[in-house]
Amino acid sequence: MFLLGAITFLGSCAAASGPADRQDSVDRVADDVQVQDELVQEDIAAEGAIALNPDSNPDKLKPVTKAPSVASQPVSTDSGQVLFSCHTAEDKLIALYDRDTVIKYVFGPEEQPELVLDVPREEASTFQWQGIGRYENYSISIPNKDTAYIVSWARDRLDINQPAEAGVSVEIDGEYITTVDCVSDIIHNMIGVDLSPTQL
C-alpha cells in the first residue's frame, strides 16, 4: 500500500513542477521509501524472533486456563466416570459417578455438597428405554435406607424443539415426595450402564 502511494505521489510531482523540482521530489520520496522498507524488514525480523522464542518477550501476556467444573467434564473426574450431571435453578449440583464397585450420588453446592452417598453397585439399579414409545427415558435409582433418589433423563422423540427433561425424584417407602429439576449443564451417560434393572 505504501509503495502504491509513493508511485502516485511521484506521478503528481512530475506533472506539477519543473525538472529540478521533480528531481528533488523524487529524491525525497525515494528516501522515504527506503526508510519505510527498512522499518518493515525490522518488524519482520522481530516477529520471526518471537515466533522462534515466544518467551523472549517478557511483556507478552500468557493465557490463563480455568479449571472446568465437574459438570463440564463429560468423561471422568477424580470421583469416577460421570454417569449424570446437571445444575438446578439454585445452582446446586446433581451428579452420579461410576466408581467400579460403588455408584456415587452427589447433591448440593459443588464446593460443599449437602448429600454424598457411596452405594454398593449391586444395590443401585437402572431403568433403560426399550426402544418403544414416544418418550425415551433412562434413570438410576440410589437407595439410602427407606429413601430412594431416582436420577432421570427423558425426551420427547417426536418433538425435536422440546428440550430434554432431567432431575432427581425422591421417594420414601415407595411414596413419591418431590422432584428437583435440572436447568443447565446436563450431561447424560446412563445409556447401557451395567446395573441391575429397577423393579417397577
N, C-alpha and C positions, 0 to 999 in steps of 0.2 A: 504494500500500500504506500509506504514512504517513497519507494522508487518511482511509482506511477505519479505521485505528487511532484517529485523533483523534475521528472521529464516534462510535465505540464508547465511547471514554473519556468523551465529553460526555454520552452517554446514561446511563452508570453514575453520573456525578456528579449528574445531575438526579434520579435515583431515590434516591440515598443521603443527600442533605442538604437543608437549608432553602434559601429563596430567596436570601439573602445569600451563603451558601456556594456555592450553584450559580453565582451570577454571578461570584464570584472564580475558580472553577474554569474557567468558560467563558472569562474574560479571559485566564487563563494559557495555556490550550490554544490560543486564537486567536493569542496572541503567538508560541507555539512553531510553529504552522503557518506564520505569516508568515516567521519566521526560516528555516525549512526550505525554503520556497518561494524565498526569496532565494538560498540556497545552491545549490539546484538550477539556478536561472537562471544563476548564475555559472559552474557546471560546464558547462552547455550552451554558454555563450558561449566558454569556454576551449577546448572540444572543437572548436567551429566555427573558431576561430582556428588551431588546429593543423592541421585539415583543409585550410584555405586555404594555410597556410605550414608544411609538415611540418618544415622545418629550424629553425623558431623555438624548438624545444625542444632545447637542447644536450645534455640527458641521455638523449635517445632513442637507443637503440642501432640502428645500421643493419645490415641483414643482410649476412653475409659469404658471397660466392659462391665456390665451389670449382671450379677449372678441371677439366673432365672428363678422364679418361684416354683414351688412344687407343681402348681397347676399348669405351668408352661413346659413341663418336661414329659413328653408323651411316652417315652420308653421305660426309663427306670430312674430310681433315686437311691440314696443310701437305705431307704426304708424298704426297697424291693421294687419289683415291676409294678407299674401303675396300671391297675385294672379300671379305675374310675377316679375322676377328679373334677371338681367344679367349685364355683363360689356362689354363695347365696346373696340375697338382697342386702344383708347386713355384713357382707364381705367375709363370711365365715367359710372355711374350707370343709367340703365333704370329700373324703378320699378313701379308696380301697387299694391295698398293696398286696401283691402275691410274694410271700417270703418263704416259698417252698413248703415248709411244714406248718406254717400258720398263715392266716389271712388277717391283715391289719386294717382296722377301721379307725378313721380319724374324723373328728367333728369339732369345729370351733376356729378361733383365730389361728393362723399359721404359726405365729410366734409362741402361743400358749394355748394349745387346744383344750377344749372343755372335756372331751372324752377321747380316750385312746384304748382300743381293745385289740389284743392279740389272741385270736380264736384258733384253736387247732383246726387244721384243714378239714378233717373228717366231720367236724361239727357245722361248718359253713355249707351252704347249698346254693344252687343256682336254677333259675328258670331260663331256658333257651327257646327262642322263637323257632317254631317248627316249619316255617316257610309257608304257612297257610293263613289267610285272612288279611284284612286291610292294614292292621296295625302290627308293626314289627316291634317287638319288645324283649328286653333282657333284664334280668335282675340277679342280685346276690343277696342272700339273707344271712345276717350275722346275729347269732343268738347270744344273749347275756342274761343268764338265769331265766326269769319269766318274761323278759323283754326281747323283742326281735327288731333289728334295724334292717330294713329292706331297701337297698340302694337299687334304683331302677333307671332305665333309659328306654324311651319309646318314640316312635314316629309314625305319622300317617303316610303310608306309601303312595296313596292316591292324590295327595295334596303336597306338591313339592314346595309350595310357598309357606307351608306351615312348619315352623321350627320344631325341632325335636324337644320333647319334654323329659326332664330328668330331675332326680331329687332323692330324698330318703324318707321313707314312711316308718312310723313307729307303731308297733303292736305290743300289747301287754296281755298275756294269757290268751293270745289269739284274737284279741279285740283291737280293732283299729283305733288309734289315738289321734295322730296328726301326721302331716306331711310337710317337709321343708323343701321348697323348690330351688332348683339351680337357676341362676340368671346369666351366668357368664363363664367363660373358660372351661367349657365342658369337654372332657376327654373320656372316651368310652372304649375300653378294650376288653369288654366282658364276653365277646363272641367266642365260643368254643372253650371257655375256661374249664379246667379239669376239676370239677367239683360234683358232689352228689346232686341229683335232681331235687328241687324243692317239692315237698309233698303238698299238693294243693287240696 
